[in-house]
Amino acid sequence: MRSIAKLSRATLTVLLSGRHAALGGRSARERAANLARIAAAYSGVELEREKGIGPARAAEVEAWLQGQGLSLRVEQGCPVSAPPLVAGLMAGMEEQVASSKST
């Protein structure tokens, strides 16, 4: 139960009764024991859509999960990291500009 104390009470309440709470079990005791599993089932977008969770509390959950060696679920179809994508697009655009100048 030591890891649970690092999350705020409001955050715990949402996680233990939210859309993925059933993954932790039927009873409150089972859910508390499986809190990391419940939290890791959320994507960042899903977590922020839960009533009572905003960007600050979502960041709190994400930091807590990282301390557990876990992370929020990555939604399918979403790039894991935008900077490499942006860098790739920028490189492609620079090549297009360079080739259009040479013609």
Legacy VTK file of the C-alpha trace (Angstrom):
# vtk DataFile Version 3.0
C-alpha trace
ASCII
DATASET POLYDATA
POINTS 103 float
0.000 0.000 0.000
2.993 2.301 0.221
2.839 3.180 -3.486
-0.813 4.221 -3.178
0.093 6.952 -0.686
2.005 8.814 -3.417
-1.179 9.590 -5.358
-3.706 12.150 -4.154
-6.950 10.913 -2.652
-8.966 12.409 -5.515
-6.814 10.587 -8.061
-7.120 7.303 -6.162
-10.899 7.657 -6.038
-11.116 8.138 -9.789
-8.776 5.245 -10.587
-10.512 2.843 -8.201
-13.945 3.620 -9.655
-13.123 4.621 -13.240
-13.668 2.862 -16.552
-10.726 0.443 -16.109
-11.237 -0.282 -12.388
-12.716 -3.725 -13.074
-9.304 -4.851 -14.352
-8.127 -4.727 -10.750
-10.829 -6.985 -9.353
-14.252 -6.793 -7.788
-13.493 -5.556 -4.291
-11.898 -2.302 -3.240
-9.057 -4.290 -1.657
-8.320 -6.151 -4.907
-8.460 -2.915 -6.892
-6.104 -1.169 -4.482
-3.654 -4.059 -4.776
-3.803 -3.789 -8.584
-3.787 -0.009 -8.832
-0.761 0.109 -11.150
-2.465 -2.308 -13.547
-5.597 -0.144 -13.545
-3.670 3.089 -14.101
-1.527 1.601 -16.878
-4.683 0.563 -18.767
-5.445 4.226 -19.458
-4.107 6.275 -22.315
-3.304 9.891 -21.511
-6.393 11.083 -23.377
-8.671 8.588 -21.598
-7.278 9.542 -18.229
-7.886 13.246 -18.771
-11.464 12.485 -19.856
-12.248 10.905 -16.482
-14.274 13.233 -14.272
-11.981 14.900 -11.749
-8.771 14.282 -13.705
-7.155 17.102 -15.597
-3.677 17.599 -16.997
-2.092 18.015 -13.546
-3.573 14.829 -12.098
-2.874 12.916 -15.303
0.772 13.998 -14.990
0.711 12.837 -11.359
-0.482 9.382 -12.448
2.061 9.223 -15.254
4.925 10.121 -12.891
3.694 7.569 -10.348
3.549 4.866 -13.021
7.090 5.682 -14.140
8.178 5.152 -10.538
6.598 1.701 -10.775
8.444 0.973 -14.024
5.228 1.315 -16.055
3.616 3.891 -18.318
0.243 4.940 -19.645
-1.057 2.957 -22.605
-0.159 4.377 -26.013
-3.208 4.728 -28.223
-3.032 2.895 -31.531
-2.574 5.253 -34.443
-0.881 7.893 -32.305
2.811 8.501 -32.755
4.771 7.713 -29.627
6.837 10.832 -30.030
6.036 13.793 -32.234
9.540 15.355 -32.437
11.023 12.604 -34.652
7.967 12.849 -36.892
8.319 16.623 -37.140
12.045 16.308 -37.820
11.345 13.827 -40.612
8.750 16.094 -42.155
11.065 19.083 -41.948
13.882 17.117 -43.623
11.528 16.092 -46.417
10.393 19.677 -46.913
13.994 20.929 -47.018
14.779 18.363 -49.726
11.764 19.510 -51.755
12.789 23.156 -51.438
16.387 22.361 -52.412
15.296 20.333 -55.447
12.847 23.024 -56.594
15.586 25.685 -56.396
17.959 23.608 -58.524
15.433 23.214 -61.349
LINES 1 104
103 0 1 2 3 4 5 6 7 8 9 10 11 12 13 14 15 16 17 18 19 20 21 22 23 24 25 26 27 28 29 30 31 32 33 34 35 36 37 38 39 40 41 42 43 44 45 46 47 48 49 50 51 52 53 54 55 56 57 58 59 60 61 62 63 64 65 66 67 68 69 70 71 72 73 74 75 76 77 78 79 80 81 82 83 84 85 86 87 88 89 90 91 92 93 94 95 96 97 98 99 100 101 102
